[in-house]
Amino acid sequence: MNNIAEGFESQSNRTFIRYLYQAKGSAGEVRSLLYVALDQGYINQDEFRELYDQATTVSRLIGGFINYLYSVPDKPPGQR
């Protein structure tokens, strides 16, 4: 979320997109760490599946937002 907030303050869609890609990568890190949590017994299989699905959904939503931003003229975030 911090990457998205920081990118939102940028002066262009292009810069914002770069931060969104970082946020998308962070969602991938979360999915990876969920396997660690499951293997270490910190969460059970049901919790793993629910959280994994949520992280996947967030990644897809960010990807969709990135695609949208590529399709609109480059304007500062406050003028979108």
Backbone bond lengths (Angstrom), bond angles and torsions (degrees), N, CA, C in turn:
res aa  C-N    CA-C-N  psi(-1)  N-CA   C-N-CA  omega(-1)  CA-C   N-CA-C  phi
1 M - - - 1.442 - - 1.528 110.04 -
2 N 1.319 117.52 -35.78 1.459 119.59 179.83 1.521 111.67 -63.51
3 N 1.336 117.40 -37.74 1.460 119.51 177.42 1.521 110.93 -61.84
4 I 1.303 116.64 -40.83 1.461 120.36 179.94 1.528 110.19 -65.92
5 A 1.335 117.09 -43.52 1.468 120.30 179.18 1.517 111.05 -63.37
6 E 1.329 117.10 -43.19 1.454 120.18 179.51 1.528 111.11 -64.88
7 G 1.317 116.91 -42.65 1.449 120.76 178.67 1.508 113.09 -65.67
8 F 1.314 116.94 -33.04 1.460 121.14 179.21 1.523 110.95 -61.67
9 E 1.319 116.38 -30.20 1.460 121.03 -179.85 1.525 112.48 -79.48
10 S 1.313 117.29 -4.38 1.458 120.48 -179.23 1.523 110.57 -69.82
11 Q 1.310 115.58 171.42 1.457 119.77 -176.30 1.524 113.33 -101.12
12 S 1.320 117.65 9.82 1.457 118.47 -179.98 1.520 110.72 -155.94
13 N 1.339 115.10 155.85 1.457 120.13 174.91 1.520 110.52 -61.50
14 R 1.328 115.88 -37.88 1.463 120.35 -177.50 1.533 110.89 -59.26
15 T 1.325 117.08 -45.65 1.460 120.96 178.18 1.522 110.35 -67.41
16 F 1.309 116.37 -42.67 1.464 121.03 178.19 1.524 110.16 -57.74
17 I 1.312 116.93 -43.06 1.469 121.58 179.68 1.524 110.43 -60.24
18 R 1.327 116.94 -40.19 1.466 119.95 179.19 1.535 110.31 -59.09
19 Y 1.319 116.60 -43.67 1.462 120.24 178.40 1.530 111.64 -68.17
20 L 1.311 116.44 -34.64 1.471 119.38 177.13 1.526 110.72 -64.96
21 Y 1.326 117.40 -37.29 1.468 119.88 176.02 1.529 110.43 -63.62
22 Q 1.331 117.49 -36.80 1.462 119.90 175.82 1.525 110.59 -64.03
23 A 1.322 116.44 -41.57 1.463 120.30 178.23 1.531 110.82 -64.40
24 K 1.320 116.44 -38.57 1.469 120.70 177.74 1.528 109.82 -64.02
25 G 1.330 116.46 -40.37 1.456 120.68 175.89 1.516 111.76 -62.90
26 S 1.315 116.73 -36.95 1.464 120.67 177.93 1.526 111.30 -64.44
27 A 1.317 116.75 -35.83 1.471 119.88 176.21 1.529 109.86 -63.63
28 G 1.326 116.64 -36.48 1.463 120.81 175.37 1.524 111.35 -65.39
29 E 1.327 116.78 -39.23 1.464 120.60 176.25 1.521 110.75 -62.05
30 V 1.317 116.60 -40.97 1.466 120.40 178.45 1.523 109.81 -59.80
31 R 1.320 117.00 -45.27 1.471 119.62 179.34 1.524 110.84 -60.50
32 S 1.315 116.87 -40.89 1.457 120.75 178.46 1.530 111.34 -63.99
33 L 1.324 116.12 -44.10 1.461 119.71 -179.31 1.523 112.61 -69.45
34 L 1.316 116.48 -24.11 1.461 118.68 175.80 1.524 110.88 -64.75
35 Y 1.333 116.98 -34.47 1.465 119.62 174.89 1.520 110.99 -63.58
36 V 1.322 116.69 -39.43 1.464 120.51 177.62 1.524 109.74 -63.33
37 A 1.335 116.38 -46.89 1.464 120.62 179.66 1.517 111.35 -59.73
38 L 1.323 116.75 -40.35 1.467 120.89 178.63 1.525 110.20 -66.27
39 D 1.320 117.15 -47.51 1.464 121.08 -179.19 1.523 112.48 -62.16
40 Q 1.335 116.81 -33.53 1.466 120.81 -179.86 1.529 112.88 -84.92
41 G 1.322 117.24 -4.37 1.457 121.18 177.77 1.516 114.33 81.98
42 Y 1.331 117.27 14.64 1.462 119.93 178.67 1.525 111.99 -75.25
43 I 1.317 116.56 -27.20 1.461 122.01 176.72 1.524 108.42 -134.25
44 N 1.324 115.98 156.76 1.462 119.56 177.53 1.532 109.75 -95.16
45 Q 1.314 115.80 177.00 1.465 121.02 -175.46 1.538 112.23 -61.32
46 D 1.323 116.75 -39.13 1.474 119.58 179.12 1.527 111.67 -65.15
47 E 1.334 115.89 -44.04 1.464 119.58 177.77 1.532 110.41 -63.71
48 F 1.323 115.45 -42.25 1.455 119.97 177.97 1.519 110.56 -56.59
49 R 1.323 117.41 -50.65 1.464 121.48 -175.97 1.521 110.80 -61.92
50 E 1.335 116.97 -43.74 1.462 120.13 -179.14 1.528 110.97 -63.01
51 L 1.321 116.71 -47.51 1.457 120.78 -178.88 1.526 111.90 -68.82
52 Y 1.317 117.05 -38.07 1.458 121.07 178.09 1.527 110.39 -62.76
53 D 1.328 115.51 -43.75 1.464 119.87 178.72 1.531 111.13 -63.59
54 Q 1.325 117.33 -39.89 1.470 120.52 178.45 1.524 110.86 -64.41
55 A 1.333 117.15 -43.19 1.464 120.31 179.14 1.529 110.92 -64.48
56 T 1.327 117.01 -36.70 1.461 121.35 177.47 1.523 110.43 -65.85
57 T 1.322 116.55 -42.08 1.465 121.24 178.24 1.530 110.67 -62.04
58 V 1.319 116.49 -44.89 1.463 120.49 179.11 1.528 109.95 -60.19
59 S 1.325 116.99 -43.79 1.462 121.17 179.23 1.529 111.12 -60.58
60 R 1.313 116.81 -43.10 1.470 120.54 178.23 1.529 111.73 -64.78
61 L 1.321 116.75 -41.00 1.467 120.32 179.09 1.529 111.20 -63.95
62 I 1.326 115.97 -42.83 1.459 119.37 177.39 1.526 109.69 -62.47
63 G 1.326 117.17 -42.61 1.464 121.24 177.78 1.515 111.77 -59.59
64 G 1.312 116.76 -41.37 1.464 120.67 177.37 1.515 112.07 -64.87
65 F 1.316 115.95 -38.94 1.469 120.06 178.25 1.525 110.31 -66.14
66 I 1.329 116.93 -40.68 1.464 121.07 176.45 1.526 109.74 -58.72
67 N 1.317 116.47 -47.48 1.473 120.04 179.35 1.517 111.49 -59.70
68 Y 1.326 116.67 -41.23 1.464 120.62 177.37 1.526 110.65 -60.24
69 L 1.335 116.44 -47.55 1.463 119.62 -177.60 1.522 112.27 -62.98
70 Y 1.329 117.07 -31.99 1.462 119.49 175.19 1.530 111.47 -65.42
71 S 1.326 117.06 -23.57 1.463 120.71 -174.21 1.526 113.96 -92.14
72 V 1.323 118.15 -7.97 1.462 120.97 -178.03 1.520 110.18 -110.03
73 P 1.328 116.99 156.82 1.473 119.96 177.24 1.528 110.58 -59.18
74 D 1.307 116.44 147.92 1.465 121.79 -178.96 1.528 110.39 -74.81
75 K 1.339 115.02 111.12 1.469 121.13 179.30 1.517 107.84 -133.26
76 P 1.310 117.92 155.03 1.464 120.42 173.34 1.515 110.14 -58.82
77 P 1.352 118.17 149.28 1.467 121.29 -176.37 1.524 114.54 -52.79
78 G 1.321 119.17 -37.49 1.452 120.72 -179.22 1.521 113.92 -68.15
79 Q 1.322 116.94 -12.62 1.471 121.28 -179.59 1.520 112.58 -109.58
80 R 1.330 118.10 11.16 1.469 121.15 -179.14 1.494 111.33 -73.09
